[in-house]
Amino acid sequence: MFEVLMVMFLIVAIVLVGFIMIQQGKGADMGASFGSGASNTVFGSSGSGNFLSRTTAILAVIFFILALVLGNLSTATSDTAEDFSDLSAPEQQTPPVEEQEGQQVPPTN
């Protein structure tokens, strides 16, 4: 399931970038609106969005939802892997070094 969601995430990301690159910016026709006497404002009219802007918004929502789900799944699998690794491989403890009489321990710097 993780792999399927990862492929969907990649496809949505590529399509989202494509839709963003296709769109014309609001300030793209700013120079034309000064001399042509258009009824639009300088940065374009803010009416209802067209097909590209609505599709971009839907793809962005899907992108963020998939990112949250994948992040949650990746942390959930790493937590369980750590729990099982602690149970399957117990750490070996080294016995403490005992000082014997007559032996001198060299000073550490």
N, C-alpha and C positions, 0 to 999 in steps of 0.2 A: 504494500500500500504506500509506503514511503517513497518508493521509486516512481510510482504512478503520479503521486502528488508533485514530485520533483520535476517530472517531465511536463506536467500541466503548468507548473510555475514558470518553467523556461519558455514554453510556448506563449503563455500570457504576457510575459515580459517582452518577448520579441515583437509580438503583435502590438503591444502598447507603445513601444518605441516607434514602430512603423506608423501608427495612427497619429502620434504626436508630431512626427516629422512631416506628415502629409498636410496637416492643418496650416492654414494661413493665419499669421498673427494678427491681433487686433490693430496694431499700429502699422501694418503693412501698406494700407491705402491712405495713410495720413496725409501724404503730400498731394494726393489726388483730390482729397476732400476740401482742401483750401481753395483751389481754383475752379472746381467744377460746380460749386454751389449745392452740394448734396445736403440732404436733410439730416444726415448722420452727424453725430458728434465727432470730435477729433479722433477719439480712440474707438470708434465704432459704436453701433447701437447695442444695448444690452437686452435683446429680446429673448425669445425662447431659443434654445440651442438647436443646432442642426444635427444631422445624423452622426457626423464625426465627433462632435463634442459630447453627445450623449453616449456614444460607444466608448469613447475614451474614459468617461466617468465610470461606466460600468466595468470596464477592464481594470481601472485603477482600484475599484472596490474589491474585485476578485483577486487582484494581485496582493493587496494588503491582507485579505482573509487567508489566502494560501500561505503568505509569509508567516502569519501568526500560528497557523496550524502546523506548518513544518517546524517552526521553532519549538513549539510545545512538544511535538513528537520526538524531536532530536534530543531535547533535555530529558524526556521521560525514558528513552532507551538508554541514555548514558547513565542515568541514576540507577536503573535496574542492573546494568552491567557492572557498575561499581559494587553494588550490594552483593551480587553473586560472586564477584571476584574475591571479596573478603571472606566469603564462606568456603570457597573451593580451595584456596591456597593460604592456609594460615602462616603467619610469619614465624620464622624460627628465631628464638631468642638465644643470644649468646650468653654464656655464663659470665658473671662478673669476675674480673681479674682480682685475685687475692694477693695481697702483698705478703711476701715471706720475710721472716726475720733475717737480717744480714744483707738483704739486697737493697741497693740504693736505686731510686728512680731518678733518671736524668731530668734536670730542670727543663721546662718548656719555655720557649721565648715568645 
